[in-house]
């Protein structure tokens, strides 16, 4: 009887533990289901599988708890994935303006680099394309570009400059303060006047450095000029005779560019002759007008002001005369000479190579004869030998650039 009671007690205890074991997981599962999380609300319909849960409840009491744990882990991971994706989307939206800005800067740099590297022709083509898109001000860049090209062409250093044309010269030679003004019996010296004589001329300026160099080397050059009196005779003082006149200068010139304008400094060696008679033995031999043969060193400065298509020019200088020929040899051995030369000109550009030039020049020699040697046939304090001329020429300019 006692053994049966023991068996009954053991069975009851087993039943109690079994009931408690079954009820505890079910209560835990019910508790979790009674307080669902946000993730459960989002994924419940997606993750709940009645068939599986029923099968799990039939197989044992622990299966529903494991399934619930797995569902919780899946829901939490899904929630994390959703949160991560949402944060990534928000971050991408925040970074979009930065990416657009960086992309715009990259495009601007890409556009700026070719613009710096392209040559003038490509820039002109780009300006013309922009001009087609915008008719209001599209032509302005092209006009500015062409004007810049014109200035560059005009500012290129001239390598060769050749001028030639006719010149008309008026010459006068007069004595100053002669003795005849004070002593009526003294011989009065003659004066000489040439109203106008044709003197064709040619001038050359050569700047070799302008062909390949720049700066000072491109603006140092050689200059030369030659002119000759043609078809002129002198009458009145003795028999009519052919009159000879010519002039030659060879020297160097340096240019100082001042934007479109120019200053020049020059030095040259030269000779000038003017013979009224074929021979000049002096007043003691019956000569009435001295022949002159000047040898000199010329120093001068000039300027050119370019107001396209007009160019204005001016020059001023002196001549250091060290020989006057027969004037000092046969007339006045104590001759002292000073000289002044000046001129103005205006040129009109017919094209980039040709200019028509017109101008006027003054050349004046002054002499002092004191003291005059005793017994001289002509006594005078000094004399003036003056040349006033006007010219018209064609100038050819070749740029070295």
GUNUPA-444482 format. One record per residue (C-alpha): y, z, x. Coordinates in steps of 0.05 Angstrom, whole numbers, plus 5000, padded with zeros to 4 digits. Example, Ala and Ser with C-alpha at 12.3 -4.5 7.8 and 13.67 -1.06 7.14 Angstrom:
BEGIN
491051565246 497951435273 
***
This chain:
BEGIN
500050005000 504750175057 503149525091 505049145030 511649515026 513049345098 511648615085 516248615024 521848945065 521148435121 521247865071 527448155037 530948235104 529347515123 531947275056 538347685065 539547395135 538046695110 542846765052 548147045099 547046495149 547645955096 553746255063 557746365127 558145625148 559445415077 565045905072 568045665137 567644945114 570645125047 576245495083 577844885125 577644435064 582144915026 587644855079 587644125102 592143925160 596943335162 591842945201 586743075146 591442795093 592442175135 585242045152 581242385097 579741765057 578141395120 573441905152 569942245094 563041985081 559442315022 552642025038 552742315108 555142995086 549743035033 544442845083 547143355132 546943905079 539743745064 537743765137 540744445152 546544915145 549844765213 550644015203 556744045157 560444475207 559043985264 561343405222 567643765203 569143915276 568043195294 572642985237 577943475262 577543185333 577942475306 583842655262 587443005319 586342415366 588641935312 594842365301 596142365376 595241605377 600041525319 605141985351 604441635418 605240945387 611341175347 614441475410 613040835448 616240425393 622440875393 622840845468 622140085467 627740045415 632140475459 630640045520 631939385485 639539395496 638439565569 633538995577 638238515542 643938735586 639738655649 637437975625 644637765613 646637995682 640837615712 643036985676 650237085698 647937165771 643436555764 649336155738 654236425790 649836255850 649235515837 656635485822 658135745891 653335275924 654834625887 659634135918 666133875889 662733275854 657833735818 663534185797 667333595769 661233385730 660434095703 667734115684 667133455648 661033705609 664834325589 670733885571 666233495522 664234145487 671334405482 676633875471 682334375467 682534555541 676434205571 680733705610 684634245646 679334415699 678333675714 685833565722 686334165768 680433925809 683333225818 690133515836 686733945889 683233325917 689932955919 693233525956 687433556006 687932806017 695532846026 694833446072 689833106119 692533036190 695032336205 691532036266 695231376272 702231206248 705130526261 712030296238 715429626248 721429256219 728428996230 734329406253 741729226253 745929546308 753429636313 755529786385 762229986413 764430166484 771330456494 775030806551 778431466539 784931716570 786331106614 791831106665 795230536628 797231046574 801731376626 803530816675 805430156643 803829766706 796730026709 791129556686 788729696616 781229706609 777729276557 773629536500 767329226472 765029176399 758728856372 759528846296 752128776282 746228526322 738928436301 734328916337 727128896311 723129496332 716129796331 714030526335 707230826346 704531536339 697431676361 694032356350 686932296378 685033006361 686032886287 679632466286 675033056298 678933686314 683434136274 689234606286 693434506349 688933956378 689733536315 697333576319 698633376391 699932636401 702932076440 709031686415 712131036437 717930596414 720629926434 726429506408 730028876431 736628546415 735827826394 740427206390 746927556409 752627296453 759127616476 765827256479 773027456491 772627806558 771427216604 766526646591 761526696534 755026986558 748327186529 748027926513 741728296532 739528956501 733029326496 730230026494 723530346511 720931056502 714231366517 712732106506 709132656469 710132986402 707433616371 707133726296 707834386260 705034326189 708634736136 704334616074 705933906052 711833876099 712333806174 716533986235 716033606300 718033736373 718033166423 719632976494 719732276522 721731866582 725831246568 730230676590 735830316553 739729716576 745629346548 748528776589 754728406567 754427936626 748727696669 751828046730 756628616737 760028676804 764929196777 772329166762 773928986835 769628356826 772728156760 768128506710 771628746647 765929106611 760629496649 753329346641 749329986629 742230156647 740530856625 734531236650 733431896613 728932436588 729532536513 728533206478 728633266403 726333576339 724933266272 722833456201 719333126143 719833376072 714633076026 716233045952 710832535932 711731955929 718232065967 718732316039 725332536069 726132546144 731332766195 731632826271 736433106322 736133096398 739332966464 738132526525 738532786596 741132166631 739932146705 741931416718 747230966686 746230346728 752429936744 757130426709 756130946764 754530446819 760429966812 765430296765 765831046770 761431396823 763032076794 760331916724 757632506685 753732356622 751932726558 748332436498 746932586425 742232236377 741032386303 738332026242 735932076171 730631686134 727231616066 720231346055 716731125992 709131145988 706530485962 699330725972 695631236012 696330786073 703030426066 710130686062 716730316059 721830676102 729330606106 734230996149 740231046193 741031286265 746731486311 746431466387 752531676426 753531726501 759632096528 762231996600 767032386644 769732006705 774132536737 775732546792 776831796798 776731556871 783531326897 784630576895 779730466836 781529836797 780630196731 782830916721 780531296659 778531996642 772031786607 768731316558 764431306495 758430846486 756230886414 750630556372 750330606296 744330266264 740630186199 733429976191 728029786141 720729846161 713629846137 709630456159 702030476162 698731166164 691431276178 688631976167 683632266215 680032706164 
***
